[in-house]
């Protein structure tokens, strides 16, 4: 049995991974505060590491263009809030 398809079936999160985030309250809360958000994220990574966990996130926070959405960036800031 085939799954019913909606009119927006091609507009899935798999095609636009950050599209679902743009309307979240946190996106609006941090809009215009990218540097503060990155600092917050790095602090979370630091504490996580101090607790003995491996970090797989800090490098992506400081990669040029990633968080800012520039130069092919794919970070949350790349999806404009509507």
C-alpha positions in Angstrom: 0.0 0.0 0.0 1.4 3.3 -1.0 1.6 6.1 1.5 -0.7 9.1 0.7 1.2 12.0 -0.8 0.5 15.6 0.1 0.9 18.6 -2.3 4.1 19.4 -0.4 5.6 15.9 -0.6 8.7 17.2 -2.3 9.3 19.8 0.4 10.5 17.4 3.1 13.0 18.0 5.8 15.3 15.6 3.9 15.5 18.2 1.1 15.7 21.2 3.4 17.2 20.1 6.7 16.9 23.5 8.4 13.5 24.5 6.9 11.7 23.1 9.9 13.7 25.2 12.3 13.0 28.7 11.0 9.7 29.1 12.8 10.9 27.9 16.2 10.9 30.4 19.1 14.7 29.9 19.6 15.4 31.0 16.1 13.6 34.3 16.7 15.2 34.6 20.1 18.7 34.4 18.8 18.1 36.4 15.6 20.7 39.1 15.3 22.9 37.5 18.0 25.0 35.1 16.0 28.2 35.8 17.9 26.5 35.3 21.3 24.9 32.1 20.1 28.2 30.7 18.9 29.8 31.6 22.3 27.0 29.9 24.1 27.4 26.8 22.0 31.2 26.7 22.6 30.6 27.0 26.3 28.2 24.1 26.2 30.8 22.1 24.3 33.5 23.0 26.8 31.4 21.9 29.8 30.4 18.7 27.9 34.1 17.9 27.3 34.9 18.6 31.0 32.4 15.9 31.9 34.4 13.4 29.9 32.3 13.4 26.7 33.7 13.6 23.2 32.8 16.8 21.3 31.7 16.6 17.7 30.1 20.1 17.5 32.6 22.9 18.5 34.5 22.8 15.2 31.3 23.3 13.2 30.5 26.4 15.3 33.6 28.1 14.3 33.9 27.0 10.7 33.6 30.1 8.5 30.3 30.2 6.6 28.7 27.3 8.4 26.7 29.0 11.1 26.4 32.3 9.2 24.9 30.5 6.2 27.5 32.1 3.9 29.7 30.5 1.2 27.6 27.3 1.0 26.9 27.3 4.7 24.3 24.9 5.9 23.8 26.1 9.5 20.6 27.2 11.0 21.2 30.8 10.2 21.2 29.8 6.5 17.4 29.4 6.7 15.9 32.9 6.9 13.1 33.3 9.5 9.7 34.1 8.0 
